[in-house]
Amino acid sequence: MSHYLTRHLDKVGESYLEHLRFAFTFGGRMVAGGVGCILHGLMPWTFETTGSRTIKRLNAILTTGARGNSRTAEHGMLAVDYQI
């Protein structure tokens, strides 16, 4: 069981608490961006760039090493350049 717990943590180079903090922060930003998209759908004059800004910021965190390690090449991630 411990192999399954530590395999991913070893891969991303984080402790359990570091990973928990990152996942909660990243997930919270995803939820906030999603809520902005839903509200924009209901009221088009609001949150006009929230979805695309959120995606660009989250992509930058994953691809530029803002997490503490560069993940782009290792995981085959591409930078996004679009607007939702």
A tleap script that builds the chain and sets N, CA, C and O, in Angstrom:
source leaprc.protein.ff14SB
mol = sequence {
  NMET SER HIE TYR LEU THR ARG HIE LEU ASP
  LYS VAL GLY GLU SER TYR LEU GLU HIE LEU
  ARG PHE ALA PHE THR PHE GLY GLY ARG MET
  VAL ALA GLY GLY VAL GLY CYS ILE LEU HIE
  GLY LEU MET PRO TRP THR PHE GLU THR THR
  GLY SER ARG THR ILE LYS ARG LEU ASN ALA
  ILE LEU THR THR GLY ALA ARG GLY ASN SER
  ARG THR ALA GLU HIE GLY MET LEU ALA VAL
  ASP TYR GLN CILE
}
set mol.1.N position { 0.815 -1.195 0.000 }
set mol.1.CA position { 0.000 0.000 0.000 }
set mol.1.C position { 0.859 1.260 0.000 }
set mol.1.O position { 0.525 2.231 -0.679 }
set mol.2.N position { 1.956 1.261 0.748 }
set mol.2.CA position { 2.782 2.466 0.822 }
set mol.2.C position { 3.398 2.803 -0.534 }
set mol.2.O position { 3.658 3.972 -0.822 }
set mol.3.N position { 3.635 1.780 -1.376 }
set mol.3.CA position { 4.174 2.038 -2.715 }
set mol.3.C position { 3.203 2.904 -3.511 }
set mol.3.O position { 3.627 3.834 -4.197 }
set mol.4.N position { 1.926 2.613 -3.430 }
set mol.4.CA position { 0.931 3.395 -4.158 }
set mol.4.C position { 0.845 4.811 -3.613 }
set mol.4.O position { 0.602 5.755 -4.366 }
set mol.5.N position { 1.040 4.964 -2.321 }
set mol.5.CA position { 0.992 6.276 -1.697 }
set mol.5.C position { 2.209 7.113 -2.077 }
set mol.5.O position { 2.075 8.306 -2.350 }
set mol.6.N position { 3.369 6.516 -2.098 }
set mol.6.CA position { 4.590 7.283 -2.318 }
set mol.6.C position { 5.022 7.383 -3.776 }
set mol.6.O position { 5.822 8.257 -4.114 }
set mol.7.N position { 4.520 6.521 -4.644 }
set mol.7.CA position { 4.966 6.531 -6.042 }
set mol.7.C position { 4.746 7.901 -6.682 }
set mol.7.O position { 5.672 8.459 -7.270 }
set mol.8.N position { 3.559 8.438 -6.578 }
set mol.8.CA position { 3.265 9.732 -7.181 }
set mol.8.C position { 4.017 10.855 -6.461 }
set mol.8.O position { 4.540 11.765 -7.104 }
set mol.9.N position { 4.070 10.791 -5.136 }
set mol.9.CA position { 4.778 11.824 -4.384 }
set mol.9.C position { 6.251 11.863 -4.763 }
set mol.9.O position { 6.833 12.940 -4.891 }
set mol.10.N position { 6.853 10.700 -4.941 }
set mol.10.CA position { 8.243 10.637 -5.378 }
set mol.10.C position { 8.392 11.217 -6.784 }
set mol.10.O position { 9.362 11.917 -7.076 }
set mol.11.N position { 7.443 10.925 -7.633 }
set mol.11.CA position { 7.489 11.389 -9.019 }
set mol.11.C position { 7.460 12.912 -9.108 }
set mol.11.O position { 8.175 13.498 -9.921 }
set mol.12.N position { 6.640 13.556 -8.279 }
set mol.12.CA position { 6.540 15.019 -8.316 }
set mol.12.C position { 7.492 15.690 -7.327 }
set mol.12.O position { 7.587 16.917 -7.294 }
set mol.13.N position { 8.195 14.895 -6.526 }
set mol.13.CA position { 9.194 15.439 -5.614 }
set mol.13.C position { 8.619 16.248 -4.468 }
set mol.13.O position { 9.175 17.280 -4.093 }
set mol.14.N position { 7.505 15.785 -3.907 }
set mol.14.CA position { 6.859 16.498 -2.811 }
set mol.14.C position { 6.562 15.554 -1.658 }
set mol.14.O position { 6.426 14.343 -1.834 }
set mol.15.N position { 6.465 16.146 -0.473 }
set mol.15.CA position { 5.987 15.382 0.679 }
set mol.15.C position { 4.465 15.319 0.593 }
set mol.15.O position { 3.856 15.976 -0.251 }
set mol.16.N position { 3.865 14.536 1.462 }
set mol.16.CA position { 2.406 14.431 1.464 }
set mol.16.C position { 1.765 15.796 1.723 }
set mol.16.O position { 0.824 16.178 1.027 }
set mol.17.N position { 2.265 16.531 2.718 }
set mol.17.CA position { 1.676 17.823 3.058 }
set mol.17.C position { 1.898 18.858 1.950 }
set mol.17.O position { 1.010 19.663 1.671 }
set mol.18.N position { 3.070 18.841 1.322 }
set mol.18.CA position { 3.312 19.746 0.191 }
set mol.18.C position { 2.342 19.450 -0.949 }
set mol.18.O position { 1.774 20.360 -1.552 }
set mol.19.N position { 2.167 18.170 -1.230 }
set mol.19.CA position { 1.261 17.770 -2.300 }
set mol.19.C position { -0.178 18.132 -1.963 }
set mol.19.O position { -0.918 18.590 -2.833 }
set mol.20.N position { -0.582 17.934 -0.725 }
set mol.20.CA position { -1.930 18.280 -0.282 }
set mol.20.C position { -2.181 19.774 -0.460 }
set mol.20.O position { -3.223 20.182 -0.972 }
set mol.21.N position { -1.223 20.576 -0.037 }
set mol.21.CA position { -1.356 22.034 -0.169 }
set mol.21.C position { -1.463 22.429 -1.637 }
set mol.21.O position { -2.326 23.226 -2.005 }
set mol.22.N position { -0.593 21.877 -2.475 }
set mol.22.CA position { -0.628 22.207 -3.903 }
set mol.22.C position { -1.964 21.797 -4.519 }
set mol.22.O position { -2.573 22.574 -5.253 }
set mol.23.N position { -2.416 20.593 -4.226 }
set mol.23.CA position { -3.659 20.084 -4.816 }
set mol.23.C position { -4.870 20.904 -4.366 }
set mol.23.O position { -5.755 21.192 -5.172 }
set mol.24.N position { -4.915 21.279 -3.094 }
set mol.24.CA position { -6.037 22.081 -2.611 }
set mol.24.C position { -6.030 23.464 -3.243 }
set mol.24.O position { -7.078 23.975 -3.640 }
set mol.25.N position { -4.856 24.070 -3.339 }
set mol.25.CA position { -4.748 25.395 -3.949 }
set mol.25.C position { -5.106 25.344 -5.429 }
set mol.25.O position { -5.896 26.157 -5.911 }
set mol.26.N position { -4.526 24.394 -6.144 }
set mol.26.CA position { -4.774 24.255 -7.581 }
set mol.26.C position { -6.249 23.942 -7.834 }
set mol.26.O position { -6.876 24.555 -8.698 }
set mol.27.N position { -6.797 22.995 -7.088 }
set mol.27.CA position { -8.199 22.629 -7.239 }
set mol.27.C position { -9.132 23.772 -6.916 }
set mol.27.O position { -10.143 23.956 -7.593 }
set mol.28.N position { -8.813 24.542 -5.896 }
set mol.28.CA position { -9.626 25.705 -5.543 }
set mol.28.C position { -9.649 26.735 -6.656 }
set mol.28.O position { -10.686 27.336 -6.938 }
set mol.29.N position { -8.502 26.935 -7.286 }
set mol.29.CA position { -8.445 27.864 -8.420 }
set mol.29.C position { -9.257 27.340 -9.600 }
set mol.29.O position { -9.897 28.115 -10.311 }
set mol.30.N position { -9.233 26.037 -9.807 }
set mol.30.CA position { -10.037 25.442 -10.878 }
set mol.30.C position { -11.528 25.654 -10.606 }
set mol.30.O position { -12.280 26.034 -11.504 }
set mol.31.N position { -11.943 25.411 -9.384 }
set mol.31.CA position { -13.356 25.584 -9.016 }
set mol.31.C position { -13.764 27.048 -9.179 }
set mol.31.O position { -14.825 27.336 -9.734 }
set mol.32.N position { -12.939 27.966 -8.706 }
set mol.32.CA position { -13.260 29.389 -8.822 }
set mol.32.C position { -13.385 29.800 -10.288 }
set mol.32.O position { -14.300 30.538 -10.652 }
set mol.33.N position { -12.467 29.323 -11.127 }
set mol.33.CA position { -12.556 29.620 -12.555 }
set mol.33.C position { -13.811 29.034 -13.179 }
set mol.33.O position { -14.441 29.666 -14.026 }
set mol.34.N position { -14.174 27.830 -12.763 }
set mol.34.CA position { -15.386 27.193 -13.262 }
set mol.34.C position { -16.636 27.935 -12.864 }
set mol.34.O position { -17.562 28.076 -13.662 }
set mol.35.N position { -16.670 28.411 -11.632 }
set mol.35.CA position { -17.821 29.199 -11.176 }
set mol.35.C position { -17.911 30.484 -11.996 }
set mol.35.O position { -19.001 30.905 -12.383 }
set mol.36.N position { -16.761 31.105 -12.257 }
set mol.36.CA position { -16.747 32.301 -13.101 }
set mol.36.C position { -17.292 32.015 -14.494 }
set mol.36.O position { -18.027 32.832 -15.048 }
set mol.37.N position { -16.938 30.860 -15.071 }
set mol.37.CA position { -17.445 30.476 -16.394 }
set mol.37.C position { -18.963 30.278 -16.370 }
set mol.37.O position { -19.668 30.718 -17.278 }
set mol.38.N position { -19.454 29.618 -15.329 }
set mol.38.CA position { -20.893 29.385 -15.214 }
set mol.38.C position { -21.640 30.712 -15.082 }
set mol.38.O position { -22.663 30.925 -15.734 }
set mol.39.N position { -21.124 31.599 -14.236 }
set mol.39.CA position { -21.765 32.897 -14.074 }
set mol.39.C position { -21.706 33.708 -15.363 }
set mol.39.O position { -22.651 34.424 -15.693 }
set mol.40.N position { -20.598 33.597 -16.091 }
set mol.40.CA position { -20.478 34.274 -17.383 }
set mol.40.C position { -21.516 33.737 -18.369 }
set mol.40.O position { -22.082 34.499 -19.153 }
set mol.41.N position { -21.762 32.444 -18.330 }
set mol.41.CA position { -22.772 31.863 -19.199 }
set mol.41.C position { -24.164 32.405 -18.908 }
set mol.41.O position { -24.964 32.623 -19.817 }
set mol.42.N position { -24.437 32.620 -17.628 }
set mol.42.CA position { -25.745 33.149 -17.222 }
set mol.42.C position { -25.854 34.652 -17.461 }
set mol.42.O position { -26.905 35.157 -17.856 }
set mol.43.N position { -24.749 35.359 -17.214 }
set mol.43.CA position { -24.715 36.818 -17.350 }
set mol.43.C position { -23.476 37.192 -18.162 }
set mol.43.O position { -22.423 37.461 -17.583 }
set mol.44.N position { -23.583 37.214 -19.492 }
set mol.44.CA position { -22.407 37.374 -20.360 }
set mol.44.C position { -21.573 38.628 -20.114 }
set mol.44.O position { -20.416 38.673 -20.533 }
set mol.45.N position { -22.107 39.626 -19.463 }
set mol.45.CA position { -21.359 40.847 -19.198 }
set mol.45.C position { -20.435 40.710 -17.986 }
set mol.45.O position { -19.668 41.625 -17.686 }
set mol.46.N position { -20.504 39.577 -17.295 }
set mol.46.CA position { -19.659 39.359 -16.122 }
set mol.46.C position { -18.579 38.324 -16.422 }
set mol.46.O position { -18.763 37.473 -17.293 }
set mol.47.N position { -17.480 38.387 -15.725 }
set mol.47.CA position { -16.411 37.380 -15.767 }
set mol.47.C position { -16.011 37.022 -17.211 }
set mol.47.O position { -15.864 35.847 -17.548 }
set mol.48.N position { -15.839 38.039 -18.047 }
set mol.48.CA position { -15.581 37.825 -19.467 }
set mol.48.C position { -14.273 37.099 -19.756 }
set mol.48.O position { -14.179 36.389 -20.757 }
set mol.49.N position { -13.274 37.257 -18.916 }
set mol.49.CA position { -11.978 36.614 -19.179 }
set mol.49.C position { -11.551 35.663 -18.061 }
set mol.49.O position { -10.429 35.157 -18.077 }
set mol.50.N position { -12.420 35.421 -17.108 }
set mol.50.CA position { -12.046 34.604 -15.948 }
set mol.50.C position { -11.621 33.194 -16.342 }
set mol.50.O position { -10.605 32.699 -15.854 }
set mol.51.N position { -12.377 32.546 -17.210 }
set mol.51.CA position { -12.051 31.176 -17.607 }
set mol.51.C position { -10.701 31.085 -18.291 }
set mol.51.O position { -9.879 30.248 -17.919 }
set mol.52.N position { -10.455 31.927 -19.283 }
set mol.52.CA position { -9.188 31.850 -20.013 }
set mol.52.C position { -8.017 32.274 -19.133 }
set mol.52.O position { -6.941 31.681 -19.214 }
set mol.53.N position { -8.211 33.294 -18.292 }
set mol.53.CA position { -7.134 33.694 -17.379 }
set mol.53.C position { -6.787 32.580 -16.410 }
set mol.53.O position { -5.612 32.329 -16.138 }
set mol.54.N position { -7.804 31.914 -15.889 }
set mol.54.CA position { -7.573 30.818 -14.949 }
set mol.54.C position { -6.803 29.691 -15.615 }
set mol.54.O position { -5.848 29.169 -15.040 }
set mol.55.N position { -7.204 29.314 -16.809 }
set mol.55.CA position { -6.517 28.232 -17.530 }
set mol.55.C position { -5.071 28.610 -17.805 }
set mol.55.O position { -4.174 27.790 -17.609 }
set mol.56.N position { -4.829 29.825 -18.251 }
set mol.56.CA position { -3.455 30.263 -18.545 }
set mol.56.C position { -2.588 30.256 -17.292 }
set mol.56.O position { -1.438 29.821 -17.333 }
set mol.57.N position { -3.141 30.739 -16.170 }
set mol.57.CA position { -2.365 30.760 -14.927 }
set mol.57.C position { -2.064 29.344 -14.429 }
set mol.57.O position { -0.944 29.056 -14.006 }
set mol.58.N position { -3.059 28.471 -14.481 }
set mol.58.CA position { -2.839 27.095 -14.025 }
set mol.58.C position { -1.863 26.367 -14.944 }
set mol.58.O position { -1.023 25.598 -14.476 }
set mol.59.N position { -1.968 26.605 -16.241 }
set mol.59.CA position { -1.027 26.011 -17.179 }
set mol.59.C position { 0.392 26.491 -16.905 }
set mol.59.O position { 1.341 25.709 -16.966 }
set mol.60.N position { 0.532 27.783 -16.603 }
set mol.60.CA position { 1.856 28.330 -16.299 }
set mol.60.C position { 2.444 27.679 -15.054 }
set mol.60.O position { 3.641 27.400 -15.003 }
set mol.61.N position { 1.609 27.439 -14.058 }
set mol.61.CA position { 2.096 26.783 -12.838 }
set mol.61.C position { 2.637 25.401 -13.164 }
set mol.61.O position { 3.687 25.011 -12.655 }
set mol.62.N position { 1.931 24.657 -14.010 }
set mol.62.CA position { 2.354 23.299 -14.336 }
set mol.62.C position { 3.531 23.250 -15.296 }
set mol.62.O position { 4.365 22.349 -15.201 }
set mol.63.N position { 3.614 24.194 -16.210 }
set mol.63.CA position { 4.616 24.079 -17.273 }
set mol.63.C position { 5.880 24.893 -17.068 }
set mol.63.O position { 6.902 24.589 -17.684 }
set mol.64.N position { 5.849 25.914 -16.227 }
set mol.64.CA position { 7.042 26.745 -16.058 }
set mol.64.C position { 7.835 26.404 -14.819 }
set mol.64.O position { 8.851 27.038 -14.538 }
set mol.65.N position { 7.391 25.424 -14.085 }
set mol.65.CA position { 8.128 25.031 -12.894 }
set mol.65.C position { 7.780 25.850 -11.673 }
set mol.65.O position { 8.507 25.809 -10.680 }
set mol.66.N position { 6.676 26.601 -11.717 }
set mol.66.CA position { 6.274 27.383 -10.553 }
set mol.66.C position { 5.992 26.485 -9.356 }
set mol.66.O position { 5.963 26.942 -8.214 }
set mol.67.N position { 5.785 25.211 -9.633 }
set mol.67.CA position { 5.545 24.237 -8.574 }
set mol.67.C position { 6.861 23.835 -7.922 }
set mol.67.O position { 6.870 23.194 -6.871 }
set mol.68.N position { 7.951 24.207 -8.536 }
set mol.68.CA position { 9.247 23.861 -7.978 }
set mol.68.C position { 10.026 22.904 -8.867 }
set mol.68.O position { 11.187 22.605 -8.588 }
set mol.69.N position { 9.396 22.418 -9.941 }
set mol.69.CA position { 10.090 21.556 -10.891 }
set mol.69.C position { 9.461 21.755 -12.262 }
set mol.69.O position { 8.270 22.048 -12.364 }
set mol.70.N position { 10.246 21.600 -13.305 }
set mol.70.CA position { 9.727 21.786 -14.653 }
set mol.70.C position { 9.069 20.498 -15.118 }
set mol.70.O position { 9.707 19.446 -15.142 }
set mol.71.N position { 7.799 20.573 -15.486 }
set mol.71.CA position { 7.035 19.382 -15.809 }
set mol.71.C position { 6.660 19.299 -17.276 }
set mol.71.O position { 6.090 18.292 -17.696 }
set mol.72.N position { 6.956 20.315 -18.072 }
set mol.72.CA position { 6.483 20.350 -19.449 }
set mol.72.C position { 6.981 19.171 -20.271 }
set mol.72.O position { 6.175 18.411 -20.808 }
set mol.73.N position { 8.265 19.010 -20.377 }
set mol.73.CA position { 8.813 17.951 -21.218 }
set mol.73.C position { 8.487 16.571 -20.669 }
set mol.73.O position { 8.152 15.658 -21.424 }
set mol.74.N position { 8.585 16.421 -19.370 }
set mol.74.CA position { 8.357 15.128 -18.738 }
set mol.74.C position { 6.941 14.618 -18.973 }
set mol.74.O position { 6.733 13.421 -19.173 }
set mol.75.N position { 5.972 15.524 -18.951 }
set mol.75.CA position { 4.582 15.110 -19.056 }
set mol.75.C position { 3.950 15.465 -20.403 }
set mol.75.O position { 2.757 15.236 -20.603 }
set mol.76.N position { 4.732 16.017 -21.320 }
set mol.76.CA position { 4.226 16.329 -22.641 }
set mol.76.C position { 3.159 17.396 -22.646 }
set mol.76.O position { 2.265 17.368 -23.492 }
set mol.77.N position { 3.228 18.338 -21.721 }
set mol.77.CA position { 2.221 19.392 -21.649 }
set mol.77.C position { 2.558 20.510 -22.626 }
set mol.77.O position { 3.727 20.818 -22.860 }
set mol.78.N position { 1.547 21.095 -23.174 }
set mol.78.CA position { 1.708 22.206 -24.100 }
set mol.78.C position { 1.115 23.461 -23.494 }
set mol.78.O position { 0.141 23.398 -22.744 }
set mol.79.N position { 1.698 24.591 -23.817 }
set mol.79.CA position { 1.134 25.857 -23.362 }
set mol.79.C position { -0.158 26.132 -24.120 }
set mol.79.O position { -0.273 25.813 -25.304 }
set mol.80.N position { -1.117 26.719 -23.440 }
set mol.80.CA position { -2.389 27.017 -24.082 }
set mol.80.C position { -2.401 28.464 -24.553 }
set mol.80.O position { -1.798 29.332 -23.923 }
set mol.81.N position { -3.076 28.719 -25.643 }
set mol.81.CA position { -3.225 30.061 -26.151 }
set mol.81.C position { -4.603 30.188 -26.786 }
set mol.81.O position { -4.728 30.263 -28.008 }
set mol.82.N position { -5.626 30.212 -25.957 }
set mol.82.CA position { -6.993 30.333 -26.431 }
set mol.82.C position { -7.818 31.023 -25.368 }
set mol.82.O position { -7.371 31.203 -24.235 }
set mol.83.N position { -9.025 31.407 -25.741 }
set mol.83.CA position { -9.902 32.089 -24.797 }
set mol.83.C position { -11.238 31.381 -24.753 }
set mol.83.O position { -11.803 31.029 -25.789 }
set mol.84.N position { -11.741 31.175 -23.548 }
set mol.84.CA position { -13.043 30.534 -23.367 }
set mol.84.C position { -14.036 31.591 -22.937 }
set mol.84.O position { -15.209 31.286 -22.722 }
savepdb mol mol.pdb
quit
